[in-house]
Amino acid sequence: MTPITCDQALAAARALGLERLDAQLLLLHALGKPADARAWLLAHDTDVLAEYTAGQFQTLSLRRAAGEPLAYIVGSKEFFGLDLQVDSRVLVPRPDTETLVQWALDILLATAIAPPQEALETPVALEVLDLGTGSGAVALAIAHSLQAASRPARLLAVDASTDALAVARANAERLGLKNVQFLESSWLQQVSGRFALIASNPPYIASADPHLAALTHEPLQALTAGADGLDDIRQIIAQAPTHLQPGGWLLLEHGYDQARRVRELLANQGFGQVQSRQDLASIERCSGGQWPA
């Protein structure tokens, strides 16, 4: 192989159609350097790559050019400040889902500072349920944030996929989050108990949606939910009341154009305080409601 510099390698990746950031992150991965070392590439753009590294980078670039998610190639994805290991057994965590986590934390931490909790010598642990946990992103982000806030909590992360649960468990162990338990269940079928909050990022893409063509590397069962994309959301809303504490909340992520319909489903089921939250792009990304006390 002809010797190639860092700058030339990046140019070759761009010629394959890769975004500049993706090319940089893949080259850092091939070099064994952390993702936050992009400045190193600028300072060493004329360095000649070892033949093995150049070959590895070319292989990684071809995988990305074929549409494989960057997170699968490098094996990790940052989410809500946590470094999560991911692979093709789970969806890649999206920044949009951080809206769901932040909303859950706003509710849970407000609960934590309420006078009844302050009056207790030992505050009661919050019971939180994450439905369709996948890589564990939502449950682990909530658990980590509550732990940092010194708020006792017990989280149950549920998924119907044994493979997904294996990924989530491994992430919990690596992050040292011992207050998260895992359960294999199709939504709430195997779940017992009542929770202060149920959060879910379920499948919500319509089965015939043309955007699915760009998502062929990710597990289809974690993406689609019937003709209108709302089959799983309907099921969760119907099952949730018997698993919520009085005054408990159900929060759901959904598609960019589904907020109104999800709010209607929540209101028709008897939820109060029904509302939606926008993501950073000002799109109504999550909707939720409170079960009557």
C-alpha positions in Angstrom: 0.0 0.0 0.0 1.3 3.5 -0.9 2.1 5.5 2.2 -0.7 7.9 3.1 -0.9 10.8 5.6 -3.7 11.6 8.0 -4.9 14.4 5.7 -4.8 12.2 2.6 -6.7 9.4 4.4 -9.5 11.9 5.5 -9.7 13.2 1.9 -10.1 9.7 0.6 -12.9 9.0 3.1 -14.6 12.3 2.1 -14.4 11.1 -1.6 -16.4 8.0 -0.5 -19.2 10.4 0.7 -18.4 10.4 4.4 -19.2 13.5 6.5 -16.0 15.2 7.8 -16.8 14.5 11.4 -17.5 10.8 10.7 -14.2 10.5 8.9 -12.3 12.1 11.7 -13.9 9.9 14.3 -13.2 6.7 12.3 -9.6 7.7 11.9 -9.2 8.4 15.6 -10.7 5.0 16.3 -8.3 3.3 13.9 -5.4 5.2 15.6 -6.6 4.0 19.0 -7.3 7.6 20.1 -10.3 9.0 22.0 -13.1 10.7 20.1 -12.3 14.1 21.7 -8.8 14.1 20.1 -9.8 15.8 16.9 -7.4 18.6 17.5 -4.6 16.0 17.4 -5.5 15.2 13.7 -5.1 18.9 12.8 -1.7 19.0 14.4 -0.6 15.8 12.8 -2.2 16.1 9.3 1.1 15.3 7.6 1.9 12.3 9.7 2.2 9.1 7.6 -0.1 6.3 8.8 1.2 2.8 9.5 0.2 0.4 6.8 -2.1 -1.6 9.1 -3.8 1.6 10.4 -4.4 2.9 6.9 -5.9 -0.4 5.8 -8.1 -0.6 8.9 -9.3 3.0 8.3 -10.2 2.2 4.7 -12.2 -0.8 5.8 -14.1 1.3 8.4 -14.7 4.0 5.9 -16.2 1.5 3.4 -18.5 0.2 6.1 -19.7 3.7 6.9 -20.1 4.6 3.2 -22.4 1.5 3.0 -24.7 3.0 5.6 -23.6 1.2 8.8 -24.1 3.5 11.8 -20.9 5.1 13.1 -21.8 3.9 16.6 -21.8 0.2 15.5 -18.5 0.6 13.8 -16.7 2.2 16.8 -18.8 0.2 19.3 -20.0 3.1 21.4 -22.3 6.2 21.6 -22.4 9.1 24.0 -25.8 9.7 25.5 -26.7 12.2 28.3 -23.0 12.3 29.3 -22.6 8.5 29.4 -20.5 6.4 27.1 -22.7 3.5 26.1 -21.5 0.4 24.3 -23.8 -0.4 21.3 -23.9 -2.9 18.5 -26.5 -4.2 16.0 -28.5 -5.9 18.7 -29.9 -2.5 19.8 -30.9 0.9 18.3 -28.3 3.6 18.3 -29.3 6.1 21.1 -30.5 9.4 19.5 -30.0 12.9 20.9 -33.8 13.4 20.6 -34.3 10.8 23.4 -32.4 13.1 25.8 -35.7 15.1 25.8 -37.4 12.1 27.4 -34.7 11.7 30.0 -34.7 15.4 31.0 -38.5 15.5 31.4 -38.4 12.4 33.6 -35.7 13.9 35.7 -37.6 17.2 36.0 -40.5 15.2 37.4 -38.5 12.9 39.6 -36.3 15.5 41.2 -39.3 17.7 41.9 -40.8 14.8 43.7 -37.6 14.3 45.6 -37.7 17.8 47.1 -41.3 17.7 48.1 -42.0 18.3 51.9 -43.2 14.7 52.6 -39.7 13.4 51.5 -37.9 16.0 53.5 -39.7 14.9 56.6 -38.6 11.3 56.3 -35.3 10.2 58.0 -34.8 7.7 55.1 -36.4 9.0 51.9 -38.5 6.4 50.0 -36.7 5.2 46.9 -38.4 6.3 43.7 -39.7 3.4 41.6 -39.0 4.1 37.9 -39.7 1.9 34.9 -38.1 2.1 31.4 -40.0 0.2 28.8 -38.1 -1.0 25.7 -34.8 -0.2 27.2 -32.6 -1.3 24.3 -29.0 -0.4 25.1 -30.2 0.9 28.5 -29.8 4.5 27.5 -32.9 6.0 29.2 -32.8 3.9 32.4 -29.0 4.3 32.9 -29.1 8.1 32.2 -31.9 8.5 34.8 -30.2 6.2 37.3 -26.9 8.0 37.0 -28.5 11.5 37.3 -30.5 10.5 40.4 -27.5 8.9 42.0 -25.5 12.1 41.3 -28.4 14.1 43.0 -28.2 11.7 46.0 -31.8 10.7 45.4 -32.6 7.0 46.2 -34.2 5.2 43.3 -34.9 1.8 41.9 -35.1 1.4 38.2 -36.5 -1.5 36.3 -35.4 -1.7 32.6 -37.7 -3.9 30.4 -37.2 -5.3 26.9 -38.7 -8.1 24.9 -35.3 -8.9 23.4 -32.8 -11.1 25.3 -30.0 -9.7 23.1 -30.9 -6.1 24.0 -31.0 -6.9 27.7 -27.5 -8.4 27.4 -26.2 -5.1 26.0 -28.1 -3.0 28.6 -26.8 -5.2 31.5 -23.2 -4.9 30.3 -23.6 -1.1 30.1 -25.0 -1.0 33.7 -22.1 -3.1 35.0 -19.5 -1.0 33.2 -21.0 2.2 34.6 -21.3 0.8 38.1 -25.0 1.4 38.3 -26.3 -1.2 40.7 -29.8 0.2 41.3 -31.0 -0.9 37.9 -32.7 -4.3 37.4 -33.6 -5.9 34.1 -36.6 -7.9 33.0 -37.5 -9.6 29.8 -41.1 -8.8 29.0 -43.3 -7.6 26.1 -44.1 -4.2 27.4 -45.9 -4.6 30.8 -47.0 -8.3 30.5 -44.4 -9.6 33.0 -44.1 -6.4 35.1 -45.5 -6.3 38.7 -45.7 -3.4 41.1 -46.5 0.3 40.7 -44.2 3.1 39.7 -43.8 6.8 40.2 -42.9 7.2 36.6 -42.9 5.1 33.4 -40.8 6.3 30.5 -40.7 4.6 27.1 -39.1 5.2 23.7 -41.1 2.5 21.9 -41.1 1.7 18.1 -43.2 4.5 16.4 -42.3 4.3 12.7 -45.1 3.3 10.3 -44.4 -0.1 8.7 -44.5 1.4 5.2 -42.5 4.5 6.0 -39.9 5.2 3.2 -37.4 6.4 5.8 -36.9 2.8 6.9 -34.7 2.2 3.8 -32.0 4.2 5.5 -32.2 2.2 8.8 -31.6 -1.3 7.5 -28.6 -1.9 9.8 -30.7 -1.4 12.9 -33.2 -4.0 14.4 -36.5 -3.5 12.6 -38.6 -4.8 15.5 -37.3 -1.8 17.5 -38.4 0.7 14.9 -41.8 -0.1 13.4 -45.3 -0.4 15.1 -48.1 -1.0 12.7 -49.6 0.9 9.8 -49.6 4.3 11.6 -46.6 3.6 14.0 -48.8 3.9 17.1 -49.6 0.2 17.8 -47.1 -0.1 20.7 -47.9 3.3 22.1 -51.6 2.3 22.3 -50.7 -0.9 24.1 -48.5 0.9 26.6 -51.1 3.6 27.3 -53.7 0.9 27.9 -51.6 -1.1 30.2 -49.9 1.7 32.2 -52.6 2.7 34.6 -52.5 -0.5 36.6 -48.7 0.0 37.0 -48.7 3.6 38.1 -48.8 5.0 41.6 -51.5 7.6 42.2 -50.1 10.7 40.7 -47.5 8.8 38.7 -46.5 9.9 35.2 -46.3 8.1 31.8 -43.9 9.7 29.4 -43.6 8.6 25.7 -41.2 9.5 22.9 -42.9 9.5 19.5 -42.5 10.6 15.9 -42.3 14.2 14.8 -45.9 14.3 13.6 -47.6 12.1 16.3 -47.9 14.4 19.3 -51.5 15.4 18.8 -52.6 11.8 18.4 -50.6 10.6 21.4 -52.1 13.3 23.6 -55.6 12.2 22.5 -54.8 8.6 23.4 -53.6 9.7 26.8 -56.6 11.9 27.5 -59.0 9.2 26.3 -57.4 6.7 28.7 -58.0 9.1 31.7 -54.6 10.7 32.1 -54.5 14.3 33.3 -51.9 17.1 32.8 -51.5 15.8 29.3 -48.8 17.7 27.5 -45.9 17.5 25.0 -42.3 18.5 25.1 -40.1 19.8 22.3 -36.7 18.6 21.4 -33.8 20.9 20.5 -35.1 21.3 17.0 -38.4 22.6 18.4 -40.3 19.4 17.4 -42.8 17.9 19.8 -40.8 14.8 20.5 -42.4 13.4 23.7 -45.9 13.4 25.2 -47.1 12.4 28.6 -49.7 12.6 31.3 -50.3 12.0 35.0 -52.4 9.3 36.4 -55.0 10.8 38.8 -54.1 10.6 42.5 
